[in-house]
Amino acid sequence: MKIWDVVIVGGGPIGIACGLEAKKKGLSYIILEKGCIVNSLYNYPLNMQFFSSSEKLEIDEIPFISIEAKPKRNEALEYYRRIVTSNQLNISLFEKVNSINKIDGYFNIVSEKSTYKSTNVIISTGFYDIPNKMNVPGEDLKKVTHYYKDPHFYSNQQVAVIGASNSAIDAALECYRKGAEVSLIIRGPEVGQRVKYWVRPDIINRIEEGSIKVYYNSVVKEITEDEIILNSPTGTISLKNDYVLALTGYMPNFSFLEKIGIQLSKDEKRLPQYNPETMETNIENLYLAGVICGGMETHKWFIENSRIHAKMIMENIVQNIKSITNQPVNLG
């Protein structure tokens, strides 16, 4: 079996950045992605606009040109796809990794399609795959979704949007503008302070004029086929309802990290253990990159400030190789 210098798990922007850096260092590498190229971005809402400007989403100093200062989903998909194809990155798509074990100094990576052997592994799997569940009766009904794609589907429907952050606020505004009757359910006293600064005044104005009904300091008690039932400061409220968009956030696959052997903090943050100077975890030669480093604090790491992880990791890997072989290593 071929022994790879590095196997990269996750083909999002940061996984791609790691692949670019590995290629520049002359390392043998492969990126394993369970879906399409930048799968998480592909599953974002169709009209999603980034908070960051295009130059802050660039990787490897490859220019990202967008129509507006802040690019939209389709522009990001094109940008990252072209990087993969133009640089002929070694990426295997629709190949989910099931297990990673370290035996006799080497990692055995078992996917749905094959088995790989590597001296180093990078986990760059993000956090978009597992939604934060409300754990209420009726959450498994077909009318409930934790992902939002296109507002057209909800035209002329009674839609409850749950959440106070960017994804929920964007969905509420878009559905309202496509003719939905929108109820916004927020467990706190206000719209989230981290909502995009050009969007927050819009939702507040729509709430104040009565176009979107908001229920502050409220939580979902139950969901039925034709209603959503809330616990509110004024008591129990039942709303007629066709669809529920439970946009309550997402989390990393903690069970996968624990199965590998990565140590997590015992508090609610579930922070994975790693060296911030090298991104190496408590398992030697196993690294984390990107937003997965933040545990439950998914707002701490994003493309803009985690793209540096690729260089940090690859420089550490080549230095390790140099120390073992006592041979000069190209540092790019």
Helices and strands as residue ranges (DSSP letters): E 3-4, E 6-9, H 13-24, E 29-32, H 39-42, G 54-57, H 73-86, E 91-92, E 97-103, E 106-111, E 115-118, E 121-123, E 130-131, E 144-145, G 151-154, E 158-162, H 166-177, E 181-185, H 200-208, E 213-215, E 219-223, E 227-232, E 235-240, E 243-246, E 250-251, H 254-260, E 286-288, G 290-294, H 303-306, H 309-325
